[in-house]
């Protein structure tokens, strides 16, 4: 669960097994076991696994563990006779200048690398430079015909640097009449900003960081950028990418605007319909040296073949990777163990295998279990599978993703990310009611949780995908306590070396959550229902195609 995909760890993975007229009745009260779940997490998040970064010894150990456990639990190889799908990647390491220099009509300024900004590139040239390149403020960097919005209208940004805001138009102003109000659309995601800037021919794209709008602090960006990053190996592709992409802190942005003779009131203008991109008269210079390493990471896939409809599929996903070894924290710890993010989801995936194998009858449809690589680097493992599926996506009926298990107490409520997308949500709510839980509105719809984890790559291909979990209404402490737990994890442990195994975790809430996601998949695997996208979903047309 990278900042690409972070929701908050107590999202949980919900509820109870229930029977339909198409399903064999069997209680699953004891199917999920805390000790088993905890043991998997303890192993996968140990220092021995070195933070599970792709292309490291940590990957080798993680892949071996997932494969051997799938096999021990009785799941079949998911890729012919193999449990492995190779994912060709390129590891791009940048060696940036320590500073970026700026010059504008009202003065010059200097920004510090990492402290004030971070940079990355998908290009494999040995050196990339900004040389007095012009900066254009392009609002939110959005071109959305269905919302009658085009931040690039009337301006040519080819070869220029575009400065854009994170999230959607209207977010800062609180205008619910624009886009989907506080609920982020894909136009608000940082990945979209870079994609659109590239389509416009920009040389570089810099996003202004804002903790509320991004839903994570700048330290999360610092830990994920400005060093080595992985991308899919696209050698031979003609698709254009900006030479440099990056983020600026709010304070760094103020310095840039001051050099242009502007202030932050300029940023607020982008909230208004009809905003026009503005050349700032500021020019930036810095240099980046690039080194590349091509290699293949691994998705691990297992299956339980359906007894009646083996050519119809339900897929569960969880990413096995984390950040590896990196910047030391205040205690000097450099290993980013990723216990909850996402050793817990990987453990949950293994527990799902055990749950399905424990049923008296085999599922009628085939159930796939996909442990994907490089989620922290931009959902790369799931993207590769979605672009190179082992099983036809048109026959893949549902995708259920697990990214972080609630390690704490039971919750009274549930939450659905991107609510209103597919029938899977209705199955989820029906099962949750069996647990006596209620549906809460998404607590942070502005975070764009639906676009931030591996299920999204399946949604983009038209496969109904569910990203849902526990809410914040803690059984013992209420909403206030649930929010405190979520916030404490976000602020103190998310993407930090302190995200480590804790033997005091109860997983009472998480085990409830696992039972629910099992129930959703089981309803489809043992039934005849075919989940559909709901009217109004941006993905419905993709399924029809």
Buried (B, 14 or more C-beta within 10 A) or exposed (E): BBBBBBBBBBBBBBBBBBBBEEBEEBEBEEBBBEEEBBEBBBBBBBEEBBBBBBBBEBBEBBBEBBBEBBEEBEBBBBBEEEBBBBBBBBBBEBEBBEBBBBBBEBEEBEBEBBBBBBBBBBBBEEEBBBEEBBBBBBBBBBBBEEBEBBBBEEBEBEEBBBBBBBBBBBBBEEBEEBBBBBBBBBBBBBBBBBBBBBEBBBBBBBBBBBEEBBBBBBBBBBBBBBBBBBBBBEEEEEEEBBBBBBBBBEEBBBBBBBBBBBEEEBBEBBBEEEBBBBEBBBBBBBEBBBEBEEBBBBBBBBBBBBBEBBEBBBBBBBBBBBBBBBBEBEEEBBBBBBBBBBBBBBBBBBBBBBBBBBBEEBBBBBBBBBBBBBBBBBBBBBBBBBEEBBBEBEBBBBBBBBBBBBBBBBBBBBBBBBBEBBBBBEBBBBBBBBBEBEBBEBBBBBBBBBBBBBBBBBBBBBBBBBBBBBBBBBBEBEBEBBBEBBEEBBEEBBBBBBBBBBEEBBBBBBBBBBBBBBBBBBBBBBBEBEBBBBEEBBBBEBBEE
